[in-house]
Amino acid sequence: MAYADTLWRSGGHAELHVWPGAVHGFDTLAPDAAVSRAAVTARQDWLRRLLG
């Protein structure tokens, strides 16, 4: 959360999602888990909006 806040304060773009119970890299460790699929979708949606 601090990293996203630093980006925002410096004028950068970020979208913060907190995935309770998930560890760093969870979407790679368990790619078929529902939370992983949701995280990948959220990341792809953000990139589409950002890059237009």
PDBQT receptor file of N, H, CA, C and O in Angstrom, charges set to zero:
ATOM      1  N   MET A   1       0.823  -1.171   0.000  1.00  0.00    +0.000 N 
ATOM      2  CA  MET A   1       0.000   0.000   0.000  1.00  0.00    +0.000 C 
ATOM      3  C   MET A   1       0.877   1.247   0.000  1.00  0.00    +0.000 C 
ATOM      4  O   MET A   1       0.533   2.253  -0.620  1.00  0.00    +0.000 OA
ATOM      5  N   ALA A   2       1.996   1.180   0.688  1.00  0.00    +0.000 N 
ATOM      6  H   ALA A   2       2.275   0.363   1.191  1.00  0.00    +0.000 HD
ATOM      7  CA  ALA A   2       2.909   2.318   0.711  1.00  0.00    +0.000 C 
ATOM      8  C   ALA A   2       3.482   2.584  -0.680  1.00  0.00    +0.000 C 
ATOM      9  O   ALA A   2       3.663   3.738  -1.067  1.00  0.00    +0.000 OA
ATOM     10  N   TYR A   3       3.763   1.532  -1.420  1.00  0.00    +0.000 N 
ATOM     11  H   TYR A   3       3.616   0.595  -1.105  1.00  0.00    +0.000 HD
ATOM     12  CA  TYR A   3       4.304   1.692  -2.779  1.00  0.00    +0.000 C 
ATOM     13  C   TYR A   3       3.301   2.411  -3.672  1.00  0.00    +0.000 C 
ATOM     14  O   TYR A   3       3.664   3.347  -4.385  1.00  0.00    +0.000 OA
ATOM     15  N   ALA A   4       2.038   1.977  -3.638  1.00  0.00    +0.000 N 
ATOM     16  H   ALA A   4       1.743   1.217  -3.059  1.00  0.00    +0.000 HD
ATOM     17  CA  ALA A   4       0.999   2.629  -4.438  1.00  0.00    +0.000 C 
ATOM     18  C   ALA A   4       0.850   4.081  -4.015  1.00  0.00    +0.000 C 
ATOM     19  O   ALA A   4       0.714   4.959  -4.867  1.00  0.00    +0.000 OA
ATOM     20  N   ASP A   5       0.873   4.346  -2.731  1.00  0.00    +0.000 N 
ATOM     21  H   ASP A   5       0.984   3.633  -2.039  1.00  0.00    +0.000 HD
ATOM     22  CA  ASP A   5       0.756   5.714  -2.238  1.00  0.00    +0.000 C 
ATOM     23  C   ASP A   5       1.902   6.585  -2.747  1.00  0.00    +0.000 C 
ATOM     24  O   ASP A   5       1.691   7.737  -3.127  1.00  0.00    +0.000 OA
ATOM     25  N   THR A   6       3.107   6.038  -2.754  1.00  0.00    +0.000 N 
ATOM     26  H   THR A   6       3.279   5.102  -2.445  1.00  0.00    +0.000 HD
ATOM     27  CA  THR A   6       4.263   6.777  -3.262  1.00  0.00    +0.000 C 
ATOM     28  C   THR A   6       4.081   7.092  -4.748  1.00  0.00    +0.000 C 
ATOM     29  O   THR A   6       4.390   8.198  -5.192  1.00  0.00    +0.000 OA
ATOM     30  N   LEU A   7       3.588   6.135  -5.503  1.00  0.00    +0.000 N 
ATOM     31  H   LEU A   7       3.338   5.236  -5.142  1.00  0.00    +0.000 HD
ATOM     32  CA  LEU A   7       3.329   6.376  -6.923  1.00  0.00    +0.000 C 
ATOM     33  C   LEU A   7       2.313   7.494  -7.112  1.00  0.00    +0.000 C 
ATOM     34  O   LEU A   7       2.525   8.402  -7.916  1.00  0.00    +0.000 OA
ATOM     35  N   TRP A   8       1.213   7.429  -6.371  1.00  0.00    +0.000 N 
ATOM     36  H   TRP A   8       1.041   6.691  -5.718  1.00  0.00    +0.000 HD
ATOM     37  CA  TRP A   8       0.177   8.441  -6.500  1.00  0.00    +0.000 C 
ATOM     38  C   TRP A   8       0.704   9.829  -6.141  1.00  0.00    +0.000 C 
ATOM     39  O   TRP A   8       0.426  10.808  -6.832  1.00  0.00    +0.000 OA
ATOM     40  N   ARG A   9       1.462   9.897  -5.057  1.00  0.00    +0.000 N 
ATOM     41  H   ARG A   9       1.687   9.101  -4.495  1.00  0.00    +0.000 HD
ATOM     42  CA  ARG A   9       1.984  11.190  -4.600  1.00  0.00    +0.000 C 
ATOM     43  C   ARG A   9       2.965  11.793  -5.606  1.00  0.00    +0.000 C 
ATOM     44  O   ARG A   9       3.109  13.014  -5.678  1.00  0.00    +0.000 OA
ATOM     45  N   SER A  10       3.633  10.950  -6.376  1.00  0.00    +0.000 N 
ATOM     46  H   SER A  10       3.516   9.958  -6.318  1.00  0.00    +0.000 HD
ATOM     47  CA  SER A  10       4.591  11.451  -7.350  1.00  0.00    +0.000 C 
ATOM     48  C   SER A  10       3.945  11.677  -8.721  1.00  0.00    +0.000 C 
ATOM     49  O   SER A  10       4.632  12.018  -9.684  1.00  0.00    +0.000 OA
ATOM     50  N   GLY A  11       2.638  11.490  -8.807  1.00  0.00    +0.000 N 
ATOM     51  H   GLY A  11       2.079  11.214  -8.025  1.00  0.00    +0.000 HD
ATOM     52  CA  GLY A  11       1.928  11.717 -10.058  1.00  0.00    +0.000 C 
ATOM     53  C   GLY A  11       1.829  10.491 -10.947  1.00  0.00    +0.000 C 
ATOM     54  O   GLY A  11       1.368  10.581 -12.085  1.00  0.00    +0.000 OA
ATOM     55  N   GLY A  12       2.257   9.351 -10.435  1.00  0.00    +0.000 N 
ATOM     56  H   GLY A  12       2.631   9.277  -9.511  1.00  0.00    +0.000 HD
ATOM     57  CA  GLY A  12       2.199   8.114 -11.210  1.00  0.00    +0.000 C 
ATOM     58  C   GLY A  12       0.818   7.487 -11.203  1.00  0.00    +0.000 C 
ATOM     59  O   GLY A  12      -0.081   7.929 -10.488  1.00  0.00    +0.000 OA
ATOM     60  N   HIS A  13       0.670   6.461 -12.002  1.00  0.00    +0.000 N 
ATOM     61  H   HIS A  13       1.401   6.102 -12.583  1.00  0.00    +0.000 HD
ATOM     62  CA  HIS A  13      -0.596   5.740 -12.103  1.00  0.00    +0.000 C 
ATOM     63  C   HIS A  13      -0.479   4.405 -11.382  1.00  0.00    +0.000 C 
ATOM     64  O   HIS A  13       0.507   3.684 -11.533  1.00  0.00    +0.000 OA
ATOM     65  N   ALA A  14      -1.483   4.097 -10.611  1.00  0.00    +0.000 N 
ATOM     66  H   ALA A  14      -2.284   4.683 -10.488  1.00  0.00    +0.000 HD
ATOM     67  CA  ALA A  14      -1.531   2.803  -9.924  1.00  0.00    +0.000 C 
ATOM     68  C   ALA A  14      -2.980   2.511  -9.571  1.00  0.00    +0.000 C 
ATOM     69  O   ALA A  14      -3.798   3.417  -9.410  1.00  0.00    +0.000 OA
ATOM     70  N   GLU A  15      -3.268   1.248  -9.457  1.00  0.00    +0.000 N 
ATOM     71  H   GLU A  15      -2.603   0.512  -9.587  1.00  0.00    +0.000 HD
ATOM     72  CA  GLU A  15      -4.564   0.808  -8.954  1.00  0.00    +0.000 C 
ATOM     73  C   GLU A  15      -4.246  -0.228  -7.891  1.00  0.00    +0.000 C 
ATOM     74  O   GLU A  15      -3.541  -1.201  -8.157  1.00  0.00    +0.000 OA
ATOM     75  N   LEU A  16      -4.752  -0.026  -6.712  1.00  0.00    +0.000 N 
ATOM     76  H   LEU A  16      -5.325   0.765  -6.496  1.00  0.00    +0.000 HD
ATOM     77  CA  LEU A  16      -4.418  -0.896  -5.581  1.00  0.00    +0.000 C 
ATOM     78  C   LEU A  16      -5.526  -1.916  -5.339  1.00  0.00    +0.000 C 
ATOM     79  O   LEU A  16      -6.697  -1.571  -5.183  1.00  0.00    +0.000 OA
ATOM     80  N   HIS A  17      -5.122  -3.165  -5.313  1.00  0.00    +0.000 N 
ATOM     81  H   HIS A  17      -4.170  -3.445  -5.440  1.00  0.00    +0.000 HD
ATOM     82  CA  HIS A  17      -6.022  -4.255  -4.936  1.00  0.00    +0.000 C 
ATOM     83  C   HIS A  17      -5.339  -5.026  -3.813  1.00  0.00    +0.000 C 
ATOM     84  O   HIS A  17      -4.139  -5.297  -3.877  1.00  0.00    +0.000 OA
ATOM     85  N   VAL A  18      -6.101  -5.375  -2.797  1.00  0.00    +0.000 N 
ATOM     86  H   VAL A  18      -7.075  -5.155  -2.745  1.00  0.00    +0.000 HD
ATOM     87  CA  VAL A  18      -5.577  -6.194  -1.704  1.00  0.00    +0.000 C 
ATOM     88  C   VAL A  18      -6.280  -7.541  -1.790  1.00  0.00    +0.000 C 
ATOM     89  O   VAL A  18      -7.508  -7.618  -1.779  1.00  0.00    +0.000 OA
ATOM     90  N   TRP A  19      -5.487  -8.595  -1.876  1.00  0.00    +0.000 N 
ATOM     91  H   TRP A  19      -4.489  -8.533  -1.886  1.00  0.00    +0.000 HD
ATOM     92  CA  TRP A  19      -6.028  -9.946  -2.006  1.00  0.00    +0.000 C 
ATOM     93  C   TRP A  19      -5.776 -10.657  -0.678  1.00  0.00    +0.000 C 
ATOM     94  O   TRP A  19      -4.710 -11.244  -0.491  1.00  0.00    +0.000 OA
ATOM     95  N   PRO A  20      -6.742 -10.615   0.253  1.00  0.00    +0.000 N 
ATOM     96  CA  PRO A  20      -6.546 -11.201   1.591  1.00  0.00    +0.000 C 
ATOM     97  C   PRO A  20      -6.125 -12.669   1.538  1.00  0.00    +0.000 C 
ATOM     98  O   PRO A  20      -6.708 -13.478   0.816  1.00  0.00    +0.000 OA
ATOM     99  N   GLY A  21      -5.111 -12.981   2.313  1.00  0.00    +0.000 N 
ATOM    100  H   GLY A  21      -4.637 -12.324   2.900  1.00  0.00    +0.000 HD
ATOM    101  CA  GLY A  21      -4.627 -14.347   2.424  1.00  0.00    +0.000 C 
ATOM    102  C   GLY A  21      -3.658 -14.755   1.331  1.00  0.00    +0.000 C 
ATOM    103  O   GLY A  21      -3.096 -15.850   1.381  1.00  0.00    +0.000 OA
ATOM    104  N   ALA A  22      -3.452 -13.896   0.347  1.00  0.00    +0.000 N 
ATOM    105  H   ALA A  22      -3.908 -13.007   0.307  1.00  0.00    +0.000 HD
ATOM    106  CA  ALA A  22      -2.571 -14.239  -0.767  1.00  0.00    +0.000 C 
ATOM    107  C   ALA A  22      -1.145 -13.773  -0.484  1.00  0.00    +0.000 C 
ATOM    108  O   ALA A  22      -0.930 -12.702   0.083  1.00  0.00    +0.000 OA
ATOM    109  N   VAL A  23      -0.187 -14.584  -0.884  1.00  0.00    +0.000 N 
ATOM    110  H   VAL A  23      -0.362 -15.454  -1.345  1.00  0.00    +0.000 HD
ATOM    111  CA  VAL A  23       1.229 -14.249  -0.708  1.00  0.00    +0.000 C 
ATOM    112  C   VAL A  23       1.763 -13.656  -2.012  1.00  0.00    +0.000 C 
ATOM    113  O   VAL A  23       1.124 -13.772  -3.058  1.00  0.00    +0.000 OA
ATOM    114  N   HIS A  24       2.924 -13.027  -1.949  1.00  0.00    +0.000 N 
ATOM    115  H   HIS A  24       3.443 -12.933  -1.099  1.00  0.00    +0.000 HD
ATOM    116  CA  HIS A  24       3.540 -12.448  -3.137  1.00  0.00    +0.000 C 
ATOM    117  C   HIS A  24       3.723 -13.543  -4.206  1.00  0.00    +0.000 C 
ATOM    118  O   HIS A  24       4.245 -14.621  -3.923  1.00  0.00    +0.000 OA
ATOM    119  N   GLY A  25       3.295 -13.250  -5.407  1.00  0.00    +0.000 N 
ATOM    120  H   GLY A  25       2.871 -12.374  -5.638  1.00  0.00    +0.000 HD
ATOM    121  CA  GLY A  25       3.431 -14.209  -6.498  1.00  0.00    +0.000 C 
ATOM    122  C   GLY A  25       2.359 -15.284  -6.522  1.00  0.00    +0.000 C 
ATOM    123  O   GLY A  25       2.497 -16.281  -7.231  1.00  0.00    +0.000 OA
ATOM    124  N   PHE A  26       1.292 -15.095  -5.755  1.00  0.00    +0.000 N 
ATOM    125  H   PHE A  26       1.179 -14.285  -5.179  1.00  0.00    +0.000 HD
ATOM    126  CA  PHE A  26       0.256 -16.132  -5.659  1.00  0.00    +0.000 C 
ATOM    127  C   PHE A  26      -0.338 -16.499  -7.005  1.00  0.00    +0.000 C 
ATOM    128  O   PHE A  26      -0.713 -17.651  -7.224  1.00  0.00    +0.000 OA
ATOM    129  N   ASP A  27      -0.428 -15.524  -7.915  1.00  0.00    +0.000 N 
ATOM    130  H   ASP A  27      -0.124 -14.588  -7.737  1.00  0.00    +0.000 HD
ATOM    131  CA  ASP A  27      -1.040 -15.817  -9.211  1.00  0.00    +0.000 C 
ATOM    132  C   ASP A  27      -0.159 -16.724 -10.062  1.00  0.00    +0.000 C 
ATOM    133  O   ASP A  27      -0.646 -17.381 -10.982  1.00  0.00    +0.000 OA
ATOM    134  N   THR A  28       1.138 -16.761  -9.756  1.00  0.00    +0.000 N 
ATOM    135  H   THR A  28       1.533 -16.227  -9.009  1.00  0.00    +0.000 HD
ATOM    136  CA  THR A  28       2.059 -17.675 -10.446  1.00  0.00    +0.000 C 
ATOM    137  C   THR A  28       2.079 -19.037  -9.757  1.00  0.00    +0.000 C 
ATOM    138  O   THR A  28       2.150 -20.077 -10.411  1.00  0.00    +0.000 OA
ATOM    139  N   LEU A  29       2.016 -19.014  -8.429  1.00  0.00    +0.000 N 
ATOM    140  H   LEU A  29       1.958 -18.169  -7.898  1.00  0.00    +0.000 HD
ATOM    141  CA  LEU A  29       2.077 -20.262  -7.661  1.00  0.00    +0.000 C 
ATOM    142  C   LEU A  29       0.818 -21.114  -7.815  1.00  0.00    +0.000 C 
ATOM    143  O   LEU A  29       0.886 -22.343  -7.837  1.00  0.00    +0.000 OA
ATOM    144  N   ALA A  30      -0.322 -20.449  -7.922  1.00  0.00    +0.000 N 
ATOM    145  H   ALA A  30      -0.377 -19.450  -7.905  1.00  0.00    +0.000 HD
ATOM    146  CA  ALA A  30      -1.595 -21.170  -8.045  1.00  0.00    +0.000 C 
ATOM    147  C   ALA A  30      -2.446 -20.485  -9.108  1.00  0.00    +0.000 C 
ATOM    148  O   ALA A  30      -3.458 -19.863  -8.786  1.00  0.00    +0.000 OA
ATOM    149  N   PRO A  31      -2.043 -20.593 -10.371  1.00  0.00    +0.000 N 
ATOM    150  CA  PRO A  31      -2.715 -19.839 -11.431  1.00  0.00    +0.000 C 
ATOM    151  C   PRO A  31      -4.184 -20.197 -11.654  1.00  0.00    +0.000 C 
ATOM    152  O   PRO A  31      -4.932 -19.398 -12.218  1.00  0.00    +0.000 OA
ATOM    153  N   ASP A  32      -4.602 -21.376 -11.224  1.00  0.00    +0.000 N 
ATOM    154  H   ASP A  32      -3.994 -22.025 -10.767  1.00  0.00    +0.000 HD
ATOM    155  CA  ASP A  32      -5.984 -21.792 -11.439  1.00  0.00    +0.000 C 
ATOM    156  C   ASP A  32      -6.909 -21.449 -10.276  1.00  0.00    +0.000 C 
ATOM    157  O   ASP A  32      -8.115 -21.683 -10.352  1.00  0.00    +0.000 OA
ATOM    158  N   ALA A  33      -6.350 -20.896  -9.203  1.00  0.00    +0.000 N 
ATOM    159  H   ALA A  33      -5.370 -20.706  -9.142  1.00  0.00    +0.000 HD
ATOM    160  CA  ALA A  33      -7.177 -20.517  -8.053  1.00  0.00    +0.000 C 
ATOM    161  C   ALA A  33      -8.064 -19.332  -8.430  1.00  0.00    +0.000 C 
ATOM    162  O   ALA A  33      -7.670 -18.490  -9.237  1.00  0.00    +0.000 OA
ATOM    163  N   ALA A  34      -9.237 -19.270  -7.859  1.00  0.00    +0.000 N 
ATOM    164  H   ALA A  34      -9.557 -19.954  -7.204  1.00  0.00    +0.000 HD
ATOM    165  CA  ALA A  34     -10.181 -18.195  -8.172  1.00  0.00    +0.000 C 
ATOM    166  C   ALA A  34      -9.566 -16.826  -7.910  1.00  0.00    +0.000 C 
ATOM    167  O   ALA A  34      -9.747 -15.908  -8.711  1.00  0.00    +0.000 OA
ATOM    168  N   VAL A  35      -8.847 -16.674  -6.812  1.00  0.00    +0.000 N 
ATOM    169  H   VAL A  35      -8.700 -17.419  -6.162  1.00  0.00    +0.000 HD
ATOM    170  CA  VAL A  35      -8.240 -15.381  -6.488  1.00  0.00    +0.000 C 
ATOM    171  C   VAL A  35      -7.174 -15.010  -7.511  1.00  0.00    +0.000 C 
ATOM    172  O   VAL A  35      -7.009 -13.834  -7.835  1.00  0.00    +0.000 OA
ATOM    173  N   SER A  36      -6.459 -15.990  -8.017  1.00  0.00    +0.000 N 
ATOM    174  H   SER A  36      -6.593 -16.946  -7.754  1.00  0.00    +0.000 HD
ATOM    175  CA  SER A  36      -5.444 -15.729  -9.049  1.00  0.00    +0.000 C 
ATOM    176  C   SER A  36      -6.093 -15.278 -10.345  1.00  0.00    +0.000 C 
ATOM    177  O   SER A  36      -5.632 -14.330 -10.981  1.00  0.00    +0.000 OA
ATOM    178  N   ARG A  37      -7.148 -15.948 -10.731  1.00  0.00    +0.000 N 
ATOM    179  H   ARG A  37      -7.522 -16.718 -10.214  1.00  0.00    +0.000 HD
ATOM    180  CA  ARG A  37      -7.853 -15.561 -11.958  1.00  0.00    +0.000 C 
ATOM    181  C   ARG A  37      -8.419 -14.149 -11.825  1.00  0.00    +0.000 C 
ATOM    182  O   ARG A  37      -8.374 -13.366 -12.774  1.00  0.00    +0.000 OA
ATOM    183  N   ALA A  38      -8.952 -13.826 -10.644  1.00  0.00    +0.000 N 
ATOM    184  H   ALA A  38      -8.989 -14.463  -9.873  1.00  0.00    +0.000 HD
ATOM    185  CA  ALA A  38      -9.490 -12.483 -10.411  1.00  0.00    +0.000 C 
ATOM    186  C   ALA A  38      -8.381 -11.435 -10.470  1.00  0.00    +0.000 C 
ATOM    187  O   ALA A  38      -8.579 -10.354 -11.024  1.00  0.00    +0.000 OA
ATOM    188  N   ALA A  39      -7.224 -11.746  -9.908  1.00  0.00    +0.000 N 
ATOM    189  H   ALA A  39      -7.063 -12.625  -9.458  1.00  0.00    +0.000 HD
ATOM    190  CA  ALA A  39      -6.102 -10.802  -9.911  1.00  0.00    +0.000 C 
ATOM    191  C   ALA A  39      -5.581 -10.571 -11.325  1.00  0.00    +0.000 C 
ATOM    192  O   ALA A  39      -5.283  -9.438 -11.701  1.00  0.00    +0.000 OA
ATOM    193  N   VAL A  40      -5.472 -11.623 -12.093  1.00  0.00    +0.000 N 
ATOM    194  H   VAL A  40      -5.714 -12.543 -11.787  1.00  0.00    +0.000 HD
ATOM    195  CA  VAL A  40      -4.993 -11.489 -13.476  1.00  0.00    +0.000 C 
ATOM    196  C   VAL A  40      -5.982 -10.654 -14.284  1.00  0.00    +0.000 C 
ATOM    197  O   VAL A  40      -5.576  -9.786 -15.057  1.00  0.00    +0.000 OA
ATOM    198  N   THR A  41      -7.258 -10.908 -14.111  1.00  0.00    +0.000 N 
ATOM    199  H   THR A  41      -7.588 -11.613 -13.483  1.00  0.00    +0.000 HD
ATOM    200  CA  THR A  41      -8.282 -10.133 -14.817  1.00  0.00    +0.000 C 
ATOM    201  C   THR A  41      -8.209  -8.665 -14.421  1.00  0.00    +0.000 C 
ATOM    202  O   THR A  41      -8.288  -7.789 -15.282  1.00  0.00    +0.000 OA
ATOM    203  N   ALA A  42      -8.060  -8.386 -13.133  1.00  0.00    +0.000 N 
ATOM    204  H   ALA A  42      -7.996  -9.097 -12.433  1.00  0.00    +0.000 HD
ATOM    205  CA  ALA A  42      -7.963  -6.998 -12.655  1.00  0.00    +0.000 C 
ATOM    206  C   ALA A  42      -6.749  -6.308 -13.258  1.00  0.00    +0.000 C 
ATOM    207  O   ALA A  42      -6.831  -5.153 -13.674  1.00  0.00    +0.000 OA
ATOM    208  N   ARG A  43      -5.626  -7.008 -13.307  1.00  0.00    +0.000 N 
ATOM    209  H   ARG A  43      -5.559  -7.947 -12.969  1.00  0.00    +0.000 HD
ATOM    210  CA  ARG A  43      -4.397  -6.435 -13.875  1.00  0.00    +0.000 C 
ATOM    211  C   ARG A  43      -4.571  -6.159 -15.373  1.00  0.00    +0.000 C 
ATOM    212  O   ARG A  43      -4.167  -5.101 -15.855  1.00  0.00    +0.000 OA
ATOM    213  N   GLN A  44      -5.159  -7.087 -16.098  1.00  0.00    +0.000 N 
ATOM    214  H   GLN A  44      -5.487  -7.946 -15.706  1.00  0.00    +0.000 HD
ATOM    215  CA  GLN A  44      -5.376  -6.906 -17.535  1.00  0.00    +0.000 C 
ATOM    216  C   GLN A  44      -6.349  -5.760 -17.802  1.00  0.00    +0.000 C 
ATOM    217  O   GLN A  44      -6.140  -4.967 -18.720  1.00  0.00    +0.000 OA
ATOM    218  N   ASP A  45      -7.408  -5.673 -17.004  1.00  0.00    +0.000 N 
ATOM    219  H   ASP A  45      -7.577  -6.317 -16.258  1.00  0.00    +0.000 HD
ATOM    220  CA  ASP A  45      -8.380  -4.592 -17.167  1.00  0.00    +0.000 C 
ATOM    221  C   ASP A  45      -7.726  -3.238 -16.931  1.00  0.00    +0.000 C 
ATOM    222  O   ASP A  45      -7.985  -2.289 -17.672  1.00  0.00    +0.000 OA
ATOM    223  N   TRP A  46      -6.881  -3.137 -15.909  1.00  0.00    +0.000 N 
ATOM    224  H   TRP A  46      -6.670  -3.908 -15.307  1.00  0.00    +0.000 HD
ATOM    225  CA  TRP A  46      -6.196  -1.888 -15.601  1.00  0.00    +0.000 C 
ATOM    226  C   TRP A  46      -5.275  -1.489 -16.751  1.00  0.00    +0.000 C 
ATOM    227  O   TRP A  46      -5.257  -0.330 -17.166  1.00  0.00    +0.000 OA
ATOM    228  N   LEU A  47      -4.519  -2.447 -17.257  1.00  0.00    +0.000 N 
ATOM    229  H   LEU A  47      -4.534  -3.388 -16.920  1.00  0.00    +0.000 HD
ATOM    230  CA  LEU A  47      -3.620  -2.146 -18.362  1.00  0.00    +0.000 C 
ATOM    231  C   LEU A  47      -4.379  -1.692 -19.609  1.00  0.00    +0.000 C 
ATOM    232  O   LEU A  47      -3.934  -0.787 -20.315  1.00  0.00    +0.000 OA
ATOM    233  N   ARG A  48      -5.525  -2.323 -19.878  1.00  0.00    +0.000 N 
ATOM    234  H   ARG A  48      -5.887  -3.058 -19.304  1.00  0.00    +0.000 HD
ATOM    235  CA  ARG A  48      -6.347  -1.904 -21.021  1.00  0.00    +0.000 C 
ATOM    236  C   ARG A  48      -6.815  -0.465 -20.846  1.00  0.00    +0.000 C 
ATOM    237  O   ARG A  48      -6.770   0.329 -21.786  1.00  0.00    +0.000 OA
ATOM    238  N   ARG A  49      -7.269  -0.132 -19.627  1.00  0.00    +0.000 N 
ATOM    239  H   ARG A  49      -7.305  -0.778 -18.864  1.00  0.00    +0.000 HD
ATOM    240  CA  ARG A  49      -7.728   1.241 -19.379  1.00  0.00    +0.000 C 
ATOM    241  C   ARG A  49      -6.576   2.215 -19.472  1.00  0.00    +0.000 C 
ATOM    242  O   ARG A  49      -6.739   3.303 -20.025  1.00  0.00    +0.000 OA
ATOM    243  N   LEU A  50      -5.421   1.861 -18.951  1.00  0.00    +0.000 N 
ATOM    244  H   LEU A  50      -5.288   0.977 -18.502  1.00  0.00    +0.000 HD
ATOM    245  CA  LEU A  50      -4.270   2.747 -18.948  1.00  0.00    +0.000 C 
ATOM    246  C   LEU A  50      -3.727   2.986 -20.354  1.00  0.00    +0.000 C 
ATOM    247  O   LEU A  50      -3.404   4.116 -20.723  1.00  0.00    +0.000 OA
ATOM    248  N   LEU A  51      -3.630   1.920 -21.125  1.00  0.00    +0.000 N 
ATOM    249  H   LEU A  51      -3.892   1.003 -20.826  1.00  0.00    +0.000 HD
ATOM    250  CA  LEU A  51      -3.022   2.009 -22.449  1.00  0.00    +0.000 C 
ATOM    251  C   LEU A  51      -4.036   2.338 -23.543  1.00  0.00    +0.000 C 
ATOM    252  O   LEU A  51      -3.669   2.704 -24.660  1.00  0.00    +0.000 OA
ATOM    253  N   GLY A  52      -5.318   2.202 -23.202  1.00  0.00    +0.000 N 
ATOM    254  H   GLY A  52      -5.616   1.905 -22.295  1.00  0.00    +0.000 HD
ATOM    255  CA  GLY A  52      -6.389   2.564 -24.124  1.00  0.00    +0.000 C 
ATOM    256  C   GLY A  52      -6.325   1.867 -25.412  1.00  0.00    +0.000 C 
ATOM    257  O   GLY A  52      -7.174   2.087 -26.276  1.00  0.00    +0.000 OA
TER     258      GLY A  52
